[in-house]
Amino acid sequence: MMMVRNVTNSRNLYEKGRVGIMVFLIMVTSMFFGLMSAASEAYAQEASQKARQRAEPVAQRQAGNEAYEKLLLEADVMVKSGKPAEAYSLLEPLEFEHAGEERFDYLIGIAALDSGKPDKATLALERVLMVNPNSAAARLDMARAYYQLGDLPRARTEFATALTQNPSATARANIEKYLDEIAAHEAGKQTRIAGYVEGTVGHDNNVNNSTSQSQVFVGGTTLYTLDPTNVKTSDNYYGVAAGGEVTHKLNYNWGLYAGADLRQRGYHTQKSFDALSLDARAGVMFGAKANNLRIGVLGGQYYLGVSHNSHAAGINAEWRHVFSPGNQLKVFGQYAQYRYIDPLMQPNDFDQQVIGGGWSHMLADGKSTLFGSLYHGTENDVSTIITTATPNGGRTDGAKRFSGLRVGGQTASSEKTTLFANAGAQFGDYSKVNPFFLNQRIDRLYDLTVGANWHWDKLWTLRPQLNYSKNDSNIVIYGFNRMDVSLNVRRDFR
């Protein structure tokens, strides 16, 4: 009995032990898988964090590159639009970080040069040439920087090198001008002489600027036949011209100038309209580099046919300011007296005053230039001669107020050829009612010129040219249109 009880107890103990072991194993297994799961989750989180950390610098770098590219483009636009000082201020804080990058160095170099910091420009452009010795643009700008610094020997060397790098026709002309100025300075020349001669052949379909109508109404009712000399007439012609100017530098800022131009046109059959003009000027110059002022006197003689027709005398002034190599402002003014020799023409004497301004801009390619100007003036009829048409003196149509504009440009189509075009408009109003036509005269004058300059040699130019002009007037005898086609050969001396 006791034995049976002991056996039963042993079995119970065994069963309890086995159950405990199984529970223990289950707990250990559960803990193991729990730890494994936690470790796996921690590893995944760590891997995700590392991936984010790797991605963030890439995104930051991409955003930084985009911002830097935008800044370079902005600076480039500033330089090309005539705001180099602003471009330099934008780029200067980045110079330490980006020095050695060709594009950055060229931009900050040209910005420094065009904003009056040639010393800063040479440092940046030198870095460009170290990376790219064949950069023609950097070479030319380096030469300009040395020129502005007054280091003429190094400027001459750089300009000479730039000439060997196949520059455009416009750039070549500018380089040769710099080299001429350096040569003149180094030779100690204070006086410079330049001149030209020119020959022309052409056809003019209105040699006398006259209406095509042979009969007009006078006084509103009377039909009047015009003299043939006052009716539109065409003819072939030849022309010659010559001129020159002498400048003498007194010192760095002050100088003197004097010049003259002679122009003659002879017609094949209409000899009474042959014309000869002689104009002269002289005055003082002040300024250097960016600012230049000229103030002087002028005079002229005009011959029509074989007779002395009129003469003029006056004063003028012109101020030029160079904002950058591609942008230049001009402001001008003139006062002149025009007097006729023939007593029958003297009632038309007048004094003229004109003021105006103009702007020229060279495009980024260096091959094209655009310009525009505006002006306003008056003509005072000053004659004291009394006639039937002018009982109080003065001109038949009275004093005149006029305003005008002119726009144009030129572009180098090849190394030797430059195309050009310009157009103008002038609006004139007179103060008196014309007693013959019973109208207060109003004129609207338009003109257009197109042509090309072919430089077959440094000093020789062939120029075909077309000029069209049209005057709309409310008085019929003053209305006309005119077409002039010509071929010109010119030789410069300098």
Residue pairs with C-beta under 8 A, 6 or more apart in sequence:
68 94
68 98
71 90
71 91
71 94
72 103
72 104
72 107
74 90
75 87
75 90
75 91
75 107
75 108
75 111
76 87
76 107
78 84
78 86
78 87
78 90
78 111
79 87
79 107
79 110
79 111
79 114
80 326
80 364
82 323
82 324
82 326
82 327
82 361
84 110
84 111
84 112
84 113
84 114
84 115
84 324
85 111
85 115
85 116
87 107
87 108
87 111
87 115
88 108
88 111
88 112
88 115
88 117
88 120
91 104
91 107
91 108
91 111
92 108
94 104
95 104
95 108
95 124
98 104
98 105
99 105
99 124
99 127
100 127
100 131
102 127
102 128
102 131
102 132
102 135
105 124
105 125
105 127
105 128
105 131
106 124
106 125
106 128
106 135
106 137
106 138
108 120
108 124
109 120
109 121
109 122
109 123
109 124
109 125
109 128
109 138
109 141
109 145
110 121
110 141
112 118
112 120
112 121
112 124
113 121
113 125
113 141
113 144
113 145
113 148
114 324
114 325
116 290
118 144
118 145
118 146
118 148
118 149
119 145
119 149
121 141
121 142
121 145
122 142
122 145
122 146
122 149
125 138
125 141
125 142
125 145
126 142
128 135
128 138
129 135
129 138
129 139
129 142
132 138
134 165
136 162
136 165
136 166
136 167
139 158
139 161
139 162
139 165
140 158
140 159
140 162
140 167
140 171
140 175
142 158
143 155
143 157
143 158
143 159
143 161
143 162
143 175
143 178
144 155
144 178
144 325
146 152
146 154
146 155
146 158
147 155
147 159
147 178
147 182
148 289
152 182
152 185
152 186
155 178
155 182
156 179
156 182
159 175
159 178
159 179
159 182
160 179
162 171
162 175
163 172
163 175
163 176
167 175
168 365
168 366
168 367
168 412
168 415
169 367
169 412
169 414
169 415
169 416
169 417
169 418
169 455
170 362
170 366
170 367
170 369
170 412
170 418
171 366
172 415
176 458
180 494
184 192
190 248
190 249
190 250
191 246
191 247
191 248
191 249
192 246
192 247
192 248
192 494
193 244
193 245
193 246
193 493
193 494
194 244
194 245
194 492
194 493
194 494
195 242
195 243
195 244
195 245
195 492
195 493
195 494
196 241
196 242
196 243
196 244
196 490
196 491
196 492
196 493
197 240
197 241
197 242
197 490
197 491
198 239
198 240
198 241
198 242
198 488
198 489
198 490
198 491
199 238
199 239
199 240
199 241
199 488
199 489
200 237
200 238
200 239
200 240
200 241
200 265
200 486
200 487
200 488
200 489
201 236
201 237
201 238
201 239
201 486
201 487
202 236
202 237
202 238
202 239
202 484
202 485
202 486
202 487
203 234
203 235
203 236
203 237
203 484
203 485
203 486
204 234
204 235
204 236
204 237
204 267
204 482
204 483
204 484
205 232
205 234
205 482
205 483
205 484
206 232
206 233
206 234
206 480
206 481
206 482
206 483
207 233
207 234
207 235
207 237
207 267
207 270
207 273
208 229
208 230
208 232
208 233
208 270
208 273
209 471
209 480
209 482
210 230
210 231
210 232
210 233
210 477
210 480
211 226
211 230
211 231
211 232
211 476
211 477
211 478
211 479
211 480
212 231
212 232
212 480
213 226
213 231
213 476
214 225
214 226
214 231
215 223
215 224
215 225
215 226
216 223
216 224
216 226
216 476
216 477
217 223
217 224
218 224
218 436
218 437
219 436
219 437
219 438
220 437
220 438
226 477
229 272
230 477
232 480
233 270
233 273
235 267
235 268
235 269
235 270
235 273
236 267
236 268
237 265
237 266
237 267
237 268
238 265
238 266
239 263
239 264
239 265
239 266
239 486
240 263
240 264
241 261
241 262
241 263
241 264
242 261
242 262
243 259
243 260
243 261
243 262
244 259
244 260
244 493
245 257
245 258
245 259
246 257
246 258
246 259
247 255
247 256
247 257
247 285
248 255
248 256
248 257
249 255
250 256
252 288
253 286
253 287
253 288
254 284
254 285
254 286
255 284
255 285
255 286
256 282
256 283
256 284
256 285
257 281
257 282
257 283
257 284
257 285
257 294
257 296
258 280
258 281
258 282
258 283
259 280
259 281
259 282
260 278
260 279
260 280
260 281
261 277
261 278
261 279
261 280
262 276
262 277
262 278
263 275
263 276
263 277
264 274
264 275
264 276
264 277
265 274
265 275
265 276
266 274
267 273
267 274
271 305
272 304
272 305
273 304
273 305
274 304
274 305
274 306
275 302
275 303
275 304
276 302
276 303
277 300
277 301
277 302
277 303
278 300
278 301
279 298
279 299
279 300
280 298
280 299
280 300
281 296
281 297
281 298
281 299
281 316
282 296
282 297
283 294
283 295
283 296
283 297
284 294
284 295
284 296
285 292
285 293
285 294
286 292
286 293
287 293
289 322
290 321
290 322
290 323
291 319
291 320
291 321
291 322
292 319
292 320
293 317
293 318
293 319
293 320
294 316
294 317
294 318
294 319
295 315
295 316
295 317
296 315
296 316
296 317
297 313
297 314
297 315
297 316
298 312
298 313
298 314
298 315
298 316
298 334
298 336
299 311
299 312
299 313
299 314
300 311
300 312
300 313
301 308
301 310
301 311
302 308
302 309
302 310
302 311
302 312
303 309
307 341
307 342
308 341
309 340
309 341
309 342
309 345
310 338
310 339
310 340
310 341
310 345
311 338
311 339
311 341
312 336
312 337
312 338
312 339
313 336
313 337
314 334
314 335
314 336
314 337
314 352
315 334
315 335
315 336
316 332
316 333
316 334
316 335
316 336
317 332
317 333
317 334
318 330
318 331
318 332
318 333
319 330
319 331
319 332
320 328
320 329
320 330
321 328
321 329
322 328
323 329
325 362
326 361
326 362
326 363
326 364
327 359
327 360
327 361
327 362
328 359
328 360
328 361
329 357
329 358
329 359
330 357
330 358
330 359
330 360
330 373
331 356
331 357
332 354
332 355
332 356
332 357
332 358
333 353
333 354
333 355
333 356
334 352
334 353
334 354
334 355
335 351
335 352
335 353
336 351
336 352
337 349
337 350
337 351
337 352
337 382
338 349
338 350
338 351
338 352
339 346
339 349
340 346
340 348
340 349
343 385
346 383
346 385
347 383
347 385
347 387
347 390
347 393
347 394
347 395
347 396
348 381
348 383
348 395
349 381
349 382
349 383
350 379
350 380
350 381
350 382
350 395
350 399
350 400
351 379
351 380
351 382
352 377
352 378
352 379
352 380
353 377
353 378
354 375
354 376
354 377
355 375
355 376
355 377
356 373
356 374
356 375
356 376
357 373
357 374
357 375
358 371
358 372
358 373
358 374
358 406
359 371
359 372
359 373
360 369
360 370
360 371
361 369
361 370
361 371
362 368
362 369
363 369
363 370
367 411
367 412
368 409
368 410
368 411
368 412
369 409
369 410
369 411
370 407
370 408
370 409
371 407
371 408
371 409
371 422
372 405
372 406
372 407
372 408
373 405
373 406
373 407
374 403
374 404
374 405
375 403
375 404
375 405
376 401
376 402
376 403
376 404
377 401
377 402
377 403
378 399
378 400
378 401
378 402
379 399
379 400
379 401
379 402
380 399
381 393
381 394
381 395
381 398
381 399
381 400
381 431
382 394
383 390
383 393
383 394
383 395
384 393
385 393
386 392
386 393
389 396
389 435
389 436
390 396
394 432
395 432
396 432
396 434
396 435
396 436
397 430
397 431
397 432
397 434
397 441
397 475
398 430
398 431
398 432
399 430
399 431
399 432
400 428
400 429
400 430
400 431
401 428
401 429
401 431
402 426
402 427
402 428
402 429
403 426
403 427
404 424
404 425
404 426
404 427
405 424
405 425
406 422
406 423
406 424
407 422
407 423
407 424
408 420
408 421
408 422
408 423
408 449
409 420
409 421
409 422
410 418
410 419
410 420
410 421
411 418
411 419
411 420
412 418
413 419
413 452
416 454
416 455
416 456
417 452
417 453
417 454
417 455
418 452
418 453
418 455
419 451
419 452
420 449
420 450
420 451
420 452
420 453
421 448
421 449
421 450
421 451
422 448
422 449
423 446
423 447
423 448
423 449
424 446
424 447
425 444
425 445
425 446
425 447
426 443
426 444
426 445
427 443
427 444
427 445
428 442
428 443
428 444
428 445
429 440
429 441
429 442
429 443
430 440
430 441
430 442
430 443
431 440
432 440
432 441
433 439
433 440
434 440
434 441
434 475
437 475
437 476
437 477
439 474
439 475
441 473
441 474
441 475
441 478
442 473
442 474
443 471
443 472
443 473
443 478
444 471
444 472
444 473
445 469
445 470
445 471
445 472
446 469
446 470
446 471
446 472
447 467
447 468
447 469
447 470
448 467
448 468
448 469
449 465
449 466
449 467
449 468
450 465
450 466
451 463
451 464
451 465
451 466
452 463
452 464
453 461
453 462
453 463
454 461
454 462
454 463
455 461
456 462
459 491
459 492
459 493
459 494
460 489
460 490
460 491
460 492
461 488
461 489
461 490
461 491
461 492
462 487
462 488
462 489
462 490
463 487
463 488
463 489
463 490
464 486
464 487
464 488
465 485
465 486
465 487
465 488
466 483
466 484
466 485
466 486
467 482
467 483
467 484
467 485
467 486
468 481
468 482
468 483
468 484
469 481
469 482
470 480
470 481
470 482
471 478
471 479
471 480
471 481
472 479
473 479
